[in-house]
Amino acid sequence: MQKTHQMKNIKKKAYKGLSGARRKQFCDEYRRVLPQIYSNLYNGYIKTLKEGEQISCKKGCFHCCYQHVGLFLAHGILIVDYLYSHDVVLNNFLNNYPQWKESAWDISLKLDAELNSAMQERNPAAILRHANNPLSSSYFDIQVPCPFLLNSCCSIYEVRPLNCAGHYSTSPCEWCSENSPKEPKIEEALPSDSDMIKLFSLPYFTPNLLLHLSTMPIMVYELLVDGLPAFLSKFRLGSVFM
């Protein structure tokens, strides 16, 4: 009950005053440009396929939803904004989070530390290669589902992270299962420079929003329960939407 009351207060404060109005405008514009970025990711990857290859990913296939997903603050704020207007999705996440935390908390903190260390060293290659990190493999091995799964589907599909949207397989879906003896063919598509410029051009976008990576469930939960100012203070990220 205390957490519920706390989250309601955080939500009320989220869009108060000038900074709250700017935060809302940022989220609205972010959601407006996302569909085109998703489409560009997909179409860009389609062009790289060899003759006879096709994307096998489909609704109801969720083997990739056991992978580690790191999230920048900009997208974490967007997901929270989405949850504020989708109670069923929010409650599903809150119900699933304790089980996820019990299994994935420790390894997620280790992954976050490594990713942010790479960021501080300004080593983008290390960040992009994190899927091949032994810790990432260990995360997959614990087989804890994303707490946003609902009825075998992504409940935040409309605002899913770009690293989720750019994750494709051209092998049969069952090959992506942990127990499959086959090695799946998986590729990662990255946003184009022009699409990244769209994100950087969002109203009230500041570099602070890309200075820290956290495991998606951890970041979203902390933003919901503690609020954005507390998150910024915890990681010394300065202010946003001011």
C-alpha positions in Angstrom: 0.0 0.0 0.0 2.8 2.4 0.9 4.5 1.8 -2.5 1.2 2.4 -4.3 0.6 5.7 -2.5 4.2 6.7 -3.2 3.8 6.0 -6.9 0.6 8.0 -7.1 2.4 11.0 -5.6 5.3 10.5 -8.0 2.8 10.4 -10.9 1.1 13.6 -9.8 4.4 15.4 -9.6 5.7 14.1 -12.9 3.8 16.6 -15.0 3.5 19.5 -12.6 4.7 23.0 -13.5 6.9 24.0 -16.4 9.3 21.1 -16.1 6.4 18.7 -16.1 4.9 20.2 -19.2 8.2 20.0 -20.9 8.6 16.3 -19.9 5.1 15.6 -21.4 5.9 17.3 -24.6 9.2 15.4 -24.9 7.4 12.1 -24.4 4.6 13.0 -26.9 7.1 13.9 -29.6 9.2 10.8 -28.8 6.2 8.6 -29.4 5.3 10.5 -32.5 8.7 9.8 -34.2 9.1 6.2 -32.9 6.9 4.4 -35.5 9.0 5.7 -38.3 12.2 4.8 -36.6 10.9 1.3 -36.0 9.9 1.0 -39.6 13.3 2.3 -40.8 15.0 -0.3 -38.6 12.9 -3.1 -40.2 13.2 -2.0 -43.8 16.9 -1.3 -43.4 17.5 -4.8 -42.2 15.2 -6.3 -44.9 17.6 -4.9 -47.5 20.5 -6.8 -46.1 18.8 -10.2 -46.3 20.3 -12.8 -48.7 18.1 -14.5 -51.3 15.8 -17.0 -49.6 16.2 -15.4 -46.1 13.3 -13.9 -44.2 12.7 -12.6 -40.7 11.1 -15.4 -38.6 10.1 -13.2 -35.7 6.4 -13.1 -35.1 3.8 -12.3 -32.5 3.8 -14.9 -29.7 7.4 -15.8 -30.2 9.2 -14.4 -27.1 12.5 -16.3 -26.8 14.4 -13.0 -27.1 12.4 -11.6 -24.1 14.8 -13.5 -21.8 17.8 -11.4 -23.0 19.3 -8.5 -21.0 18.1 -5.1 -22.2 20.0 -1.9 -21.2 18.1 1.3 -21.4 19.0 5.0 -21.6 17.1 7.4 -19.4 15.4 9.0 -22.3 13.6 5.8 -23.2 13.0 4.9 -19.6 11.1 8.2 -19.2 9.1 7.4 -22.3 8.1 3.9 -21.0 7.0 5.3 -17.7 4.9 7.9 -19.6 3.3 5.0 -21.5 2.6 3.1 -18.2 0.9 6.1 -16.7 -1.9 5.8 -19.3 -2.0 1.9 -19.4 -3.1 0.6 -16.0 -3.3 -3.0 -17.1 0.3 -2.9 -18.4 1.5 -1.1 -15.3 0.0 -3.6 -12.9 1.3 -6.5 -14.9 4.8 -5.1 -14.6 4.5 -4.4 -10.9 3.2 -7.9 -10.3 6.1 -9.5 -12.3 8.9 -7.3 -11.0 9.5 -9.1 -7.6 10.1 -12.4 -9.3 12.3 -10.8 -12.0 14.3 -9.0 -9.2 14.8 -12.2 -7.2 16.4 -13.9 -10.2 18.1 -11.1 -12.1 19.0 -8.3 -9.7 22.7 -9.2 -9.0 23.7 -10.0 -12.6 21.9 -6.9 -13.9 23.8 -4.6 -11.6 27.1 -6.1 -12.8 26.1 -5.6 -16.4 25.1 -2.0 -15.7 28.4 -1.3 -14.1 30.3 -2.7 -17.1 28.1 -0.8 -19.6 28.5 2.5 -17.8 32.2 2.0 -17.5 32.4 1.5 -21.3 30.4 4.7 -21.7 32.7 6.7 -19.4 35.6 5.5 -21.4 33.7 6.7 -24.5 34.0 3.2 -26.0 30.9 2.7 -28.2 32.2 -0.5 -29.6 32.2 -2.0 -26.1 28.6 -0.9 -25.6 27.4 -2.4 -28.8 29.2 -5.7 -28.2 27.6 -6.2 -24.8 25.3 -8.9 -26.2 28.4 -11.1 -26.5 29.5 -10.3 -23.0 29.7 -13.5 -20.8 27.5 -11.8 -18.3 24.9 -11.2 -20.9 25.0 -14.9 -21.8 24.7 -15.7 -18.1 21.7 -13.4 -17.9 20.0 -15.4 -20.7 20.9 -18.7 -18.9 18.9 -17.8 -15.8 15.8 -17.7 -18.1 13.9 -15.0 -16.3 11.2 -13.5 -18.6 11.0 -9.7 -19.2 8.4 -8.4 -16.6 6.7 -6.6 -19.5 5.5 -9.9 -21.1 1.8 -10.3 -21.0 0.0 -13.2 -22.6 3.2 -14.2 -24.4 3.5 -10.7 -26.0 5.3 -7.5 -25.3 2.9 -5.2 -23.4 5.0 -2.1 -24.2 5.4 -2.9 -27.9 4.4 0.6 -29.0 7.3 2.0 -27.0 9.7 -0.9 -26.9 13.4 -0.1 -26.7 15.3 0.3 -29.9 17.6 -2.6 -29.1 14.5 -4.8 -28.9 13.0 -3.4 -32.1 16.3 -4.0 -33.9 16.7 -7.6 -32.8 15.9 -10.0 -35.6 16.3 -13.7 -36.4 16.3 -15.4 -39.8 16.3 -18.9 -38.4 13.3 -20.9 -37.2 11.8 -19.4 -34.0 12.4 -22.5 -32.0 16.1 -22.2 -32.6 16.2 -19.2 -30.3 15.0 -21.3 -27.4 17.6 -21.9 -24.6 17.2 -25.7 -25.1 17.6 -25.7 -28.8 20.6 -27.7 -30.1 20.7 -25.4 -33.2 22.5 -22.1 -33.3 20.1 -19.3 -34.2 20.9 -16.7 -36.8 20.4 -13.4 -34.9 21.3 -9.9 -36.1 21.1 -6.5 -34.5 19.9 -3.5 -36.6 21.0 0.0 -35.4 19.1 3.3 -36.0 20.5 5.4 -38.9 22.3 8.6 -38.3 19.3 10.5 -39.5 17.0 8.7 -37.1 19.4 9.4 -34.2 19.3 13.1 -35.2 15.5 13.0 -34.9 15.9 11.8 -31.3 18.5 14.4 -30.5 16.2 17.0 -31.9 13.3 16.2 -29.7 12.1 19.2 -27.6 14.0 19.6 -24.4 16.4 16.8 -25.2 19.7 17.1 -23.3 22.8 14.9 -23.2 22.0 14.0 -19.6 19.3 11.7 -21.0 22.0 9.5 -22.6 24.6 9.6 -19.9 23.5 6.5 -18.0 22.4 3.0 -18.9 20.4 0.8 -16.6 18.8 -2.6 -17.0 15.3 -1.8 -18.2 13.1 -3.2 -15.4 15.4 -1.6 -12.7 15.3 1.8 -14.3 11.5 1.8 -15.0 10.7 0.6 -11.4 12.9 3.2 -9.8 11.4 6.0 -12.0 7.9 4.8 -11.0 8.6 4.4 -7.2 11.3 7.1 -6.6 10.7 9.6 -9.4 12.9 11.2 -12.0 14.5 13.8 -9.6 15.7 11.0 -7.3 17.0 9.0 -10.2 19.0 12.0 -11.5 20.4 12.6 -8.1 21.4 9.0 -7.5 23.5 8.9 -10.6 24.6 12.6 -10.5 23.1 13.3 -13.9 22.2 16.9 -13.4 18.7 18.3 -14.3 16.5 17.7 -17.3 13.4 19.5 -18.6 14.4 22.7 -16.8 
